[in-house]
């Protein structure tokens, strides 16, 4: 029984690897035939509603906007982790409740340290 199950798992993994390799090879062949990877001027030019582009197509933004957006995402995603925690605390009792509270304290402490670090680096200032 064990050998049969092990054989089935190995066969499944082997067929999956072979199938993945065949698909990757087929993808490379299709790219070579249809010229998907070839660099051309028209392909690399900027398209603006059929009009010729004016000026450079790459505009430089200040890094503070990216950092601010990244901080927003990090502190926004914490909600995704805290909501299930809050729902599980409502049902917990005894030592599990104590563990959940300590776990949340550690998580919020790490987030607070990140906020203090961003504040000291002046990542939250616009000027």
SVG drawing of the C-alpha trace seen along z (x, -y; Angstrom):
<svg xmlns="http://www.w3.org/2000/svg" viewBox="-17 -71 33 73">
<polyline fill="none" stroke="black" stroke-width="0.4" points="0.0,0.0 2.8,-2.5 4.9,-1.6 1.8,-2.0 1.1,-5.5 4.7,-6.5 4.8,-5.4 1.6,-7.4 3.1,-10.5 6.4,-10.1 4.5,-9.4 2.4,-12.5 5.4,-14.7 7.3,-13.2 4.4,-13.8 4.0,-17.3 7.6,-18.1 7.6,-16.6 4.4,-18.5 5.8,-21.8 9.0,-21.3 7.0,-20.6 4.9,-23.7 8.0,-25.9 9.7,-24.5 6.6,-25.1 6.4,-28.6 10.0,-29.3 9.4,-27.8 6.3,-30.0 8.3,-33.0 11.0,-32.2 8.5,-31.5 6.4,-34.6 9.2,-37.0 7.7,-38.0 11.1,-38.8 12.5,-40.9 13.2,-44.5 11.8,-47.0 11.5,-50.7 7.7,-50.7 7.3,-48.2 9.4,-50.2 7.9,-53.6 5.3,-55.3 1.7,-55.3 -0.3,-58.4 -3.6,-58.0 -1.9,-57.8 -0.1,-61.0 3.7,-61.4 4.9,-61.5 6.0,-64.9 9.0,-64.9 10.3,-62.0 8.1,-59.0 9.8,-58.4 8.9,-60.9 10.9,-60.8 9.0,-60.9 10.4,-61.7 11.2,-58.6 9.2,-59.8 5.9,-59.0 7.0,-55.4 8.1,-55.1 4.8,-56.7 2.8,-54.2 4.9,-51.3 4.3,-52.3 0.6,-52.7 0.5,-49.1 2.4,-47.7 0.2,-49.4 -3.0,-48.7 -2.2,-45.0 -2.0,-44.7 -5.8,-44.9 -5.9,-41.7 -4.0,-40.0 -5.7,-41.7 -9.3,-41.0 -9.1,-37.2 -7.2,-37.6 -10.0,-39.7 -12.6,-37.1 -10.6,-34.3 -10.1,-36.2 -13.9,-36.4 -14.1,-32.6 -10.9,-31.8 -10.7,-30.9 -8.0,-30.2 -4.4,-29.8 -5.3,-30.2 -6.7,-33.7 -3.4,-34.6 -1.4,-33.4 -3.5,-35.4 -3.1,-38.6 0.7,-38.2 0.8,-37.4 -1.1,-40.5 1.1,-42.6 4.2,-41.4 2.7,-42.0 1.6,-45.5 5.0,-46.2 6.8,-45.3 4.4,-47.6 5.0,-50.4 8.8,-50.0 8.3,-50.3 6.3,-53.4 8.8,-55.0 11.6,-54.1 9.7,-55.7 8.9,-58.7 12.6,-59.2 13.7,-58.8 11.1,-61.5 9.3,-59.2 5.9,-60.6 6.7,-64.2 5.7,-65.8 8.0,-68.9"/>
</svg>
